[in-house]
Amino acid sequence: MARLNSFSVVVVATMLLAFVVAAEQDFDALRTCSTKLGPDCGEEIFMNIFGHSSKPVSDNCCHSLARIGLTCHNMLFDNIVNTQPGYKSNVTITRPRSVQIWNKCSLVAGPVPPTA
């Protein structure tokens, strides 16, 4: 439960900081992307990219990630890296993890119909 609370604080802080740097980021798009992903899958993916989770991203969360699309995935990743202190210094480790998770999830989910 403490992990969920810590994650919630990070998400809230990210969203607040995204608002402050709205000139660089489209806050509405970030909010839409994170809302569509959902908190459980958001935490699971976050922990696989930025944490030390030994549990791989579930097929269910892969389907959710594929539905939001690569643009949203990259936008959320970039927002965390660019607005949260300490995350930018590990980008050489976390960006490949992000790409690896996207590639795995796009294979698991298969072709996703375009959203309207």
C-alpha positions as CSV (number, residue, x, y, z in Angstrom):
1,M,0.0,0.0,0.0
2,A,2.9,2.4,0.7
3,R,4.1,1.8,-2.8
4,L,0.8,2.9,-4.2
5,N,0.8,6.0,-2.1
6,S,4.3,6.9,-3.2
7,F,3.3,6.3,-6.8
8,S,0.2,8.5,-6.3
9,V,2.3,11.3,-5.0
10,V,4.6,11.0,-8.0
11,V,1.7,11.1,-10.4
12,V,0.1,14.1,-8.7
13,A,3.5,15.9,-8.5
14,T,4.1,15.1,-12.2
15,M,0.7,16.4,-13.2
16,L,1.2,19.6,-11.1
17,L,4.6,20.2,-12.6
18,A,3.3,19.5,-16.1
19,F,0.8,22.3,-15.5
20,V,3.6,24.7,-14.6
21,V,5.5,23.9,-17.8
22,A,2.4,23.9,-19.9
23,A,4.3,25.9,-22.6
24,E,6.4,22.9,-23.2
25,Q,3.9,20.1,-22.7
26,D,0.3,19.7,-23.6
27,F,-1.3,19.2,-20.1
28,D,-4.6,18.1,-21.4
29,A,-3.0,15.4,-23.6
30,L,-1.0,14.2,-20.6
31,R,-4.0,14.0,-18.4
32,T,-6.0,12.2,-21.1
33,C,-3.2,9.7,-21.6
34,S,-2.7,9.0,-17.9
35,T,-6.5,8.7,-17.4
36,K,-6.9,6.2,-20.2
37,L,-4.0,4.1,-18.9
38,G,-5.5,4.0,-15.4
39,P,-3.7,4.0,-12.0
40,D,-3.1,0.2,-11.6
41,C,-1.5,-0.2,-15.0
42,G,0.3,3.2,-14.6
43,E,1.9,2.0,-11.5
44,E,2.8,-1.4,-13.0
45,I,4.5,0.2,-16.0
46,F,6.1,3.0,-14.0
47,M,7.7,0.4,-11.6
48,N,9.0,-1.6,-14.6
49,I,10.6,1.5,-16.2
50,F,11.7,3.5,-13.2
51,G,11.6,1.1,-10.3
52,H,13.0,-2.4,-9.7
53,S,10.0,-4.5,-10.3
54,S,10.7,-8.2,-11.0
55,K,7.2,-8.7,-12.2
56,P,6.8,-8.1,-15.9
57,V,4.0,-5.9,-17.2
58,S,0.8,-7.9,-17.4
59,D,-1.0,-8.7,-20.6
60,N,-3.9,-6.6,-19.4
61,C,-1.7,-3.6,-18.9
62,C,0.0,-4.2,-22.2
63,H,-3.4,-4.0,-23.9
64,S,-4.1,-0.7,-22.0
65,L,-0.7,0.7,-23.1
66,A,-1.2,-0.3,-26.7
67,R,-4.6,1.4,-26.7
68,I,-3.2,4.7,-25.5
69,G,-0.5,4.5,-28.2
70,L,3.1,5.1,-28.6
71,T,2.8,8.9,-28.7
72,C,1.1,8.9,-25.3
73,H,3.6,6.4,-23.9
74,N,6.5,8.6,-25.0
75,M,4.8,11.8,-23.8
76,L,4.2,10.4,-20.3
77,F,7.8,9.0,-20.1
78,D,9.3,12.3,-21.3
79,N,7.2,14.3,-18.8
80,I,8.4,12.2,-15.9
81,V,12.0,12.4,-17.0
82,N,11.9,16.1,-17.7
83,T,9.9,17.3,-14.6
84,Q,10.9,15.0,-11.8
85,P,14.2,15.6,-10.1
86,G,16.5,12.6,-10.2
87,Y,14.8,10.8,-13.2
88,K,16.8,12.6,-15.9
89,S,20.1,11.3,-14.6
90,N,19.0,7.7,-15.2
91,V,17.6,8.2,-18.7
92,T,20.2,6.0,-20.3
93,I,18.8,3.1,-18.3
94,T,15.1,4.0,-18.2
95,R,14.6,5.0,-21.9
96,P,15.7,1.5,-23.2
97,R,13.3,0.0,-20.6
98,S,10.5,2.1,-21.8
99,V,11.2,1.1,-25.4
100,Q,11.4,-2.6,-24.4
101,I,8.1,-2.4,-22.6
102,W,6.4,-0.7,-25.6
103,N,7.8,-3.3,-28.0
104,K,6.7,-6.2,-25.7
105,C,3.2,-4.7,-25.2
106,S,2.7,-4.0,-28.9
107,L,3.5,-7.6,-29.7
108,V,1.2,-8.9,-26.9
109,A,-1.7,-6.5,-27.9
110,G,-1.3,-7.0,-31.7
111,P,-2.8,-4.4,-34.0
112,V,-4.9,-1.8,-32.2
113,P,-7.7,-0.2,-34.1
114,P,-7.2,3.6,-34.5
115,T,-9.0,5.8,-32.0
116,A,-11.5,8.3,-33.2
